[in-house]
Amino acid sequence: MAAPNLSLKLVCVVAMLCMLIVYPRAANALSCGDVQSNLFPCLEYLKSSGEDNKDECCGGVRSLNNIARTPTARRDACNCIKRELSRLGVADDSTKTKLAQALPKTCNVNIPYKISLDTDCSK
């Protein structure tokens, strides 16, 4: 009886190791929900023309920058940011557009792309 029990345990351990090897990519994926939740404080910052919520907004920008470390995650973040800018109508308001584009500098964060609806996120 001991041998089948040991075999079952071994199979379970091997299966768990396989899952750990295969699934880290999914755990490292960046969703638009991640982008939205990190940048949510920036909505008030943009709505107030930069008067309110700067520290909270910059905290979210820094957090997102720390999460989006891989080229794939950066591209995903870029695409999500473009979608949000479009959805929020930021492009229709030059003050909000300038504030959004200045966020990396305002928050002292370097990102490899310009915040703009015209940005090619694949580069």
MORA-V226731 format. One record per residue. N is the residue number from 0. D_CENTER is the distance of its C-alpha to the mean C-alpha in whole Angstrom. Layout:
{{N	D_CENTER} {N	D_CENTER}}
//
This chain:
{{0	51} {1	49} {2	48} {3	46} {4	44} {5	43} {6	42} {7	40} {8	38} {9	38} {10	36} {11	34} {12	33} {13	32} {14	30} {15	28} {16	28} {17	27} {18	24} {19	23} {20	23} {21	22} {22	19} {23	17} {24	15} {25	14} {26	13} {27	10} {28	9} {29	5} {30	6} {31	7} {32	8} {33	5} {34	4} {35	8} {36	9} {37	7} {38	9} {39	12} {40	14} {41	14} {42	16} {43	19} {44	18} {45	19} {46	21} {47	23} {48	23} {49	22} {50	24} {51	22} {52	19} {53	19} {54	18} {55	16} {56	14} {57	14} {58	13} {59	10} {60	9} {61	10} {62	8} {63	5} {64	7} {65	9} {66	6} {67	6} {68	9} {69	11} {70	12} {71	11} {72	7} {73	7} {74	9} {75	7} {76	5} {77	8} {78	10} {79	8} {80	9} {81	12} {82	13} {83	12} {84	14} {85	17} {86	17} {87	17} {88	20} {89	19} {90	21} {91	24} {92	24} {93	24} {94	24} {95	20} {96	20} {97	21} {98	19} {99	16} {100	17} {101	18} {102	15} {103	14} {104	18} {105	18} {106	16} {107	17} {108	14} {109	14} {110	12} {111	14} {112	14} {113	15} {114	14} {115	16} {116	17} {117	19} {118	16} {119	17} {120	13} {121	15} {122	17}}
//
